[in-house]
Amino acid sequence: MGNKNTEIIKIDRHDIDGRAVAHCAEVIRRGGLVCFPTETVYGIGANAIDAAAVDSIFRAKGRPADNPLIVHIADTDMLPGVTSCKGRQREILYRLAERFWPGPLTVIAERAAGVPANVSCGLDTVGIRFPSHEIARALIAVSGVPIAAPSANLSGRPSPTRASHVIEDMMGRADVIIDGGECDVGVESTVFDIAGDKMSILRPGAITLEDLCEVVDGADEVDWRRPFGEGKNEAPRSPGMKYRHYSPKAEVIIYDGDRSSVVKRILREIKKRKFEGFSVGVLATDESICYYKGEGTVVQSLGSSDDSLQQASNLFHCLRRFDGMGVDVILAEALPSGGAGDAVMNRLYRAAGGTVVICGEAPETT
């Protein structure tokens, strides 16, 4: 717990209180920290062109100093102040902006000189996003400055999709927490790098590779399933690449394979863990939760196995609920790919530190 006297201000996204937003904007301008909702998750924001304010984000979150931030803008007129990209990179940036902004896409481009180096942890690039959430856009616009904002959680914890999550982690650490209700998407933005040798998705989100390929020929996606901790000397170009993220207090293990094999393996693990004295949680879907009820476990569903957007919306809330119930270990079913499914699995994979048990014909390993 920090030593700030944190204000909690409720704002209706459909009937925005201009005075409340103006107050929060003044906090941003004077170097303070404001937690605010976006369509993806809640962010903890500071003036992106104030290096001291940016430093305070890292301190509030306990965030590693080499994990870059994303700069949020209120309209494309703010782009020249945050990126100095030219030529083809600039052309691609504006094509992406026309198609996907405002929305859950972060674009990595060349960093403008006016953006402090600590925003990008010394890299010559910067992640830029134009959020669609009404409160986020109003706060940035009234502040008159771009806002650097990672997710409003303690570093490594599940990201916040409700104000109650932010209050749990950021009371005493931020100056203001805006309660704007639940977030729509539920997982962080897609991060797409147009400044590297290849134009690649570095972090999957609701904007998929298929979506991006409609605008950018040759777009690809990095393999985020590489072993956790690999390349520790690399400077990550995007949040969510290097460190174990999105983790509840409980151990998380993912089980992958056909449904029958996964259910059998999880049921066996439940018995083993309970015999050892652990409190067990199971993270499943609507179609499979019936198999685990009555086993003396805490069972939560992410939603239908066919609805990746519903899974994304529920993931972090479920992980935090497991924490609230005092679960020691979470046994999670792997989810189908496609749509936002890759984004959900990316977050679950990071929460598990890469621990996946393959069930079925292949040998079961971790």
N, C-alpha and C positions, 0 to 999 in steps of 0.2 A: 504494500500500500504506500502510495506517495504522500506528499504533504500539501497538495493543492486542495483548495476548497472548491470542489467540483459542483458546478450548476447543472441541473437537469432541466431541459426546456423541451416541452412537447410541442411539436409543429405538425399540423395536418397537411400532408402533401397536396391535397386537393383544394385547400383553402389556406394558403400560406400567409402567416402573420409577418408582414413586412418589418414591423418593429423588432420582432424576435430575431429575424434574419440579420437585420442591421446590427443588432447587438453582437451576434456571433461573428459577423464580418469584421467588426471593430476589434474583437479578440484576435482574429487572424492577423489583422494589419499591425497590431502592436506586438506580435511575436508569440502569441499564445497558441494553445492546442485545442481544437474543436473536433469532437467525434460526430460524424454525420452519416446518414444513410445514403447508399447508392443503390442502383438496381441489382448489383451483384452481392456485396457484403457491406457492412459498416466500415468506414475508414476513420483513421485519426489523422487530422490534417493540420498543416502549418503553411505559412507563406513560403512558397517554393523558391523565392529569390532572396530569402533571408537565411544565411548559412547557420546562424545561431539558433533560429527557430527550427530549422531542419534537424540540427543536432539533438534538440529536445525530443523529437519523435523517437530517435534511437534509444534515448535514455528511458523514456516512458514505457516503451515496449520491451526493453532489454534485448534489443535487436542487434544481431552481429553487424559490425561496422562495414562489412563487405557485401551486404545484402541490399541492392539498390531499391530506390523508391520509384513510384509512378507519379507523374505530374498530371494533375487534372485541370482541364480548361473548360470555359463556359461557352465558347464558340470558336470557330476556326480563325477568327481575327486575332486570337491570342497566339497562334502558332509561331509567327516570326519572333516572338519573345522567348520561346522555349527551344526552337530548333533552327539550325542554320543550314539545313540540308538544301542541296541544289540539284539541278539536272534531273536525271531519271529518278533518283531517290525522292525528290520533291514531287515529281509528277505522280509517282506511285502513292505517296502519302496522301495527296489530295484526292486521288481516285478512291482510296480506301475510306477517306473521310466522307466523301459523297455517298458511298454505299452503306457504310456501317455506323457512322456517327450521327447523332448521339447513340451510344450503345456500348455493349460489353466487350470492346476491342481496345487493347493497348498496342500502340505501334512504337517500336524502338527505332529512333532516327538519330542523326547527328545532333549533339547537344549544343545549344546556343551559349555564347560566352557569358551571358547574363545569368545563367542557371548555375548555382554553386556546385563545385565538384563533389561535395558530400552527398548531394541528391543521388548521384550515380556512382558513388563510392570510387571516384577517380576515373571512371571510364569516360570516353569522349562521346558516348551516346546517352540518350535519355528515353525513358518510356513515357508516352503521352496518351492520355485518354480523355474523351469528351463524354461524360456520363449522361444517361438519359433521365435519371431521377430528378424530379422537380426541385426537391430541397437542395440536392447537391449543386444543381445548376444555379439556383438562386444564390446560394452561399458564395460560390466562386464569382458570379457576376457582381454582386454587391461588394465583395471584398476588393474587386478590381485587380487582383493578382492571381496567378496560377497557384494551385494548392497541391503540395506534395502530400500524398496520403497512402500509406499501407493499410492493411486491415487493422481494425481497432481492437486487437487482442494482445495479450502477452505473447511474446515471441515463442513460436512452437505450438501454441494452443489452437484448438479449432477456431476457425474464423467466426466472427459474430454476424448473425443474420437477423437478430432482434435486439432491441435496446437493452433488454435484461442481460444479454450476453456481454454487452459493452460495459454496463454498470458493474458486472461481476469482476471484470478485468481492469477497468480504467478509472474507477472512482479513486480520487486522490492523485491521479496521474495526469489527467486532462483538465483543462479549465472549464470546458462546457461539453456536455453530452446532449446531443439533440435526439429526442425520442420521436422518430418518424415512422414507427410501425415496422412491419416485417419487410425484408428485402424480397424482390421478385425472383431473381435468378438463383441466388443461394450459393454459387461458387464464384471465385474471382474471375476477372476478365481473361479472355484469350490474349496471350502476349505474342505478337508477330514482329519479328526482327527483319527490317528492310535495309539495315546498315551493314550487315555481315557479308561474307562471301556468297552465302546463299540466303534466300529469303525464306525464313523458317519459323514455324510455331515453336516457341520455347516453353510455353505453358498452355495446355489446352483449356478451352472454356466453351461458352455457349456458341460462339462463332467458330465453326468447324473448318477443317482443311478444305472440305468440298466447297464451302462458302467462299473462302479466300481464293481458291483456284479459279472461280468465276471472274475474278478481278485481276489476279496476278498469275501470269503463266509461270510454271515451274516452282510454285510454292511447295514447300515440304514441311515435315515435322520432325523435330529431334526425338531420339529415343529416350523418353523420360523413365523407362524401366531399368536403366543401367543400375548396377549395384549401388546401394546407398553409401555415400562417403567417397565414391570414386572421384578422382580429380580434385582433391581438397585444395590444391594450390591454384586452381583456376579461379579467376574473378567472374562470378556469375553475371550474365548480361541481363538477367531477369529475376524478379522475386520467384521463390518456389522451386528453384533449380538445385541448390546445393545442400540445403539443410533438411533434416527431418522436420516436417511441418504438420499443422492441422491435427496435432495429437492430443487425445484425451489423456487423463492420468492413467487410465488402464492400458495394459498391453493389448495390442491389436494384431490379430492374425487373419489373413485372407485365405479362403479356400476356393480353389478354381477347378472346374471340370464339369461333367454332366450333372444334372440336378440330383439324381439318385445317389451318385457317388459322393457328392458334396454333403448331402443330408446325412448319409451314413457316417461319414468321417467326423462331421460336427457333433453328431449325437454321441459318438465314441469319446470325443474330446471333452464334451460336457461331463460325462460320467467320471472321466479321469480327473478333471480339474476340481469337480465338486468333492471327490474322494480326498483330494489333497487339501481341501478346506478353502478353496477360492470361490468367490462370488462371480458368476458367469453371466455375460450378456451375449445375445445373438442378434446380429444385424442382418436382416433378410428382406424379402419382398412380400407383397400381398399374397403371391401365389405359393409361398413356401413357409410362412410363419406358422401354419397349422402343424407342421412337423415337430416344432420345438416347444409348443405349449404343453404344460404339464410336466416339464422336465426340471422344475424348480429353478428356472433361469429367468432373467429379464429379457424379453423379446421385443424388438422394435422393427417396424417395417419402414423402408424408405419409400414405399409406394409400389405401383405396378412395375413388373419387370419390363414392360413395353413402354414406359413413360420416363425417359431419361431426364426430362426437365423437372418432373416431380421428385425424382431421386436427388437431383442437384439441390432443389429447394429444401429438402428435408435433411440432408447429410449432416451438416454441422450441428443442427439442432439436436439430432439424435445422439451424436457423440457427446454433446454437453449434457444431455439428459442422463446418459450412462454415468457420467461423472457425478451428477447429483444423486444418483442411486447407489453410489459407492461400489460400482462393479470393479472387479480386479482384472478381468480379462474379457475382451470382446472378440467373438468368433464371427467373422463377417463373410458372407457369400460374395464371390466376385460377381460383377454386374456385366450385362451385355454391352458390347461396344456399339458405336453409332450414335449420331446426334450429340447430346451432351454427355453420353455415357463415358467417353474417354476422359472428360474433365472430372467426372465423379470418381472413376477408377484412379486417376492421377492423384487426387486428394486422399483417397483411401490408401493407396500404395504408400504415399508419403507418411500418412498417419501410422502405418504399420512398419515404417522403416524398411520397406521392401520385403517383409516376411510374407511369403506366399506358399501355401501347401497345395501341390498339384494332386488332384484326386482322380481315381479311375484307373485306366490302363497304365499310365505312366507311373513310375515310382513316386511315392509321396515324400517330398523333401521340403525343407524350409530354407 
